[in-house]
Amino acid sequence: MRYTDIAIIGGGLSGSTAAAMLGRAGISTVLIDPHESYPADFRVEKLSGHVQVERFLKTGIAESVLRRATFVGKNWIARFGQLLDKAPSRQFNILYDSLVNTVRDDIAASVERICAKAVSVETSPERQKITLSNDEVVSARLVVLANGLNVGLRRQLGIARTVISACHSISIGFDVVPAGRNSFDFPALTYFSERPSDRIPYLTLFPIGARMRANLFVYRGFDDPWLHELRRAPAETLNAALPRLKRITGAFDVPGEIKIRPVDLYVNDASGQPGLVLVGDAFATSCPAAGTGCDKVFTDVERLCNVYIPQWLASDGMDTDKIAAFYADPVKRACDEWSAAKAFDFRSVSIATSPYWAAQRWARFLAWSVQGLLRPLGGAVHLEPNFLGHSSSSSSSRSSSSSSLSSPA
């Protein structure tokens, strides 16, 4: 049996970030994940915006990770085939597996890494017992469950899941290449839907190295025939849904595989479990179209590792009262509530047909237009495009740290 203070189950973004933070703090930690190197996975493909990047910086490991990403300092905003603004941005583009493996490179050698799957967990107010697929057993004071969408352990522990919105949105990722020329005119682009009936909030294009990636978000059922048509003829289907897109992008091709990921919004309730805490998607999912997933991950992990774990380890036991303090943390709760509200507001402002939401869409279109006209005069007020549900603004003096739409979380 291995003994440790903290056992982290799951080596994705939240688990690996927690392991890196705890290792830097000198806290006895074991990271349990079946993959020696994190495999390719269609999830987060960029970090963007002042707030999101600042949340990552609070973890203490962001700088080395961001150096390996593709930075973009300007993002074009367009709708109806019209270029509305060339907005300053703070985008760091990186594929999810590269992001996670770069975070793992920052994990201290003192953190034990076990390449195995956790098959069962037994919790108590004192120590927790984890049985692994390689027949090893780990004893820990606290288990951090960071295994994302994996439901096996949560079911075994009797943790209740509440589905808030089934198939709330679908994220679609693919590469694009310009047809008949060497490159696109824009450094990065956010193109908003032309009609609510298309059920598309936006398409975002951004470079990762020499590649131009596309993230498309839709509000459809997973069995919608439109998705089959997109797989069969991606460029043609996209041009039919966004007929004036080519005025901005020019002709383009989709040369490779298309990844499609539906997202259910749900919350898991582990408040009755001593010795175990859920972070990231293991606790609650977010809508990738709203771009809040990384905000939630970094907030969860930063609060847990910087505030609560040091406090909890300073006294005996790991009862439910200790764990409840993390779930009640005001910073975490504010982030969770903001993410949940934004998921529904973003959907409504994208596809709802009531007069109120139609007015909201036109107000935003006019705001972007005015901003684009004022920017050359130095009087632009920067509107962050990933706040369509609750538009936010900042003075032009802060626009260099502005946000563009985040990819899937």
Residue, then its C-alpha position, 0 to 999 in steps of 0.5 A: m500500500r502506498y501512503t500519501d496526503i493527496a491522491i488525484i484521480g484523473g490526469g486531464l487539465s484539472g488533475s494535472t494542474a492540481a498535481a503541479m500546484l501541490g508538487r510546487a507546494g511540497i505537499s505529498t501527492v500521487l497522480i493516478d491516470p491510465h495514460e503515461s502521455y495524455p492522448a489526443d482529445f477534442r476539448v479546449e483548444k485555446l485560452s483567451g481573455h484577460v480574466q481567463v488568463e489571469r485565473f490560469l496565472k494564479t495557479g503558478i504554472a501558466e507562464s511555461v504553458l503559455r510560452r508553448a501556445t500560439f499567441v494571437g493579438k488581434n481577432w476579427i469580428a464579423r456577421f452578415g458578411q460584414l467585418l465589424d471590428k479588428a479587436p485586440s485579443r489575448q488568445f493562446n491557442i494550443l490543442y488539449d493534449s498538448l496543453v495537458n502534457t505541457v502542464r504535466d511537464d511542470i509536475a515536480a518529481s516529488v509527485e508520484r505518478i501511477c499509470a493505472k486506472a482507479v477501479s474503486v474508492e472507499t471514503s471515511p472521515e480519516r483516510q481514503k482507500i483507492t484500489l487500482s487496476n494494477d492491484e496496487v492500493v493507495s491510502a490518502r487523506l484526501v481524494v481529488l476526483a478530477n476524472g472529467l466525464n467518467v461516471g464509473l467511480r461516481r456511481q460506485l460512490g453513490i454520488a447523485r447527478t442532476v442533468i440540467s440540460a441534455c445535449h445543451s450544445i454541440s462542439i465541432g472541431f476541424d482544420v480549414v485551409p484557404a482555397g487557391r491561395n497561401s493564407f487567410d487575410f485574418p489572424a483570427l476570426t469570430y463569425f456570428s450566425e446570420r439566422p437564429s433558425d440555423r441554430i449556430p451561435y458562432l464559428t471561430l477560426f484561429p491558428i495553432g502553429a501552421r494550422m488554422r483551426a475551426n471551432l463551430f458551435v451548434y444547438r441541435g440534437f445529436d441525431d440531427p441529419w444536419l450533422h451527417e451532412l456536415r461530416r459528408a460535405p463540410a465546406e458546402t454545409l457550412n457555406a449553406a448555413l453561413p452563406r455570407l461567410k466567404r465574403i470574409t474568409g474567401a473560399f476554403d476547404v476542410p481537409g481532415e477529420i471532423k470531431i463532434r462533441p455533444v455536451d450535457l449540462y449536469v451537476n454532481d452532488a458529493s456533499g455527503q462524501p468525507g475525504l473526497v472532493l470533485v473538481g472541473d467536469a467531475f463536479a459540473t459541466s459547462c457549455p463550450a459555446a459560452g467559453t467558461g470551462c477553463d475559468k471553472v477548472f482554474t478557479d476550482v483548482e486554484r481555490l482548492c490547492n491554494v486555500y483549502i488543502p493547506q488548511w485541511l492538512a493542518s488538522d486531523g481528519m477529513d470530514t464532510d464539514k471540511i469538504a463543504a467549505f470548498y463547495a461553499d467558497p464564494v469565489k468558486r460559487a460565483c464562477d459556477e453560477w456565472s458559467a451556468a447563467k451564461a450557458f443559457d443566456f448565450r443559447s437564448v441570444s443565439i437562437a431564441t425568436s422572441p422580440y426581446w432576444a431579437a432586439q438583443r442580437w441587433a443591439r450587439f450587432l450595432a454595438w460591434s459596428v460602432q466599436g469598429l468605427l470608433r477604434p481607428l479614432g482611439g475611442a473604442v469601448h471594447l466589448e468582449p465577444n464571449f459575453l454575448g449573454h451579458s455583454s461586458s465592456s472595458s475602457s480602451s486602455r484595457s483593450s489589449s487584454s481583451s477576450s475573444l471567444s473561448s474554444p470547448a472546455 
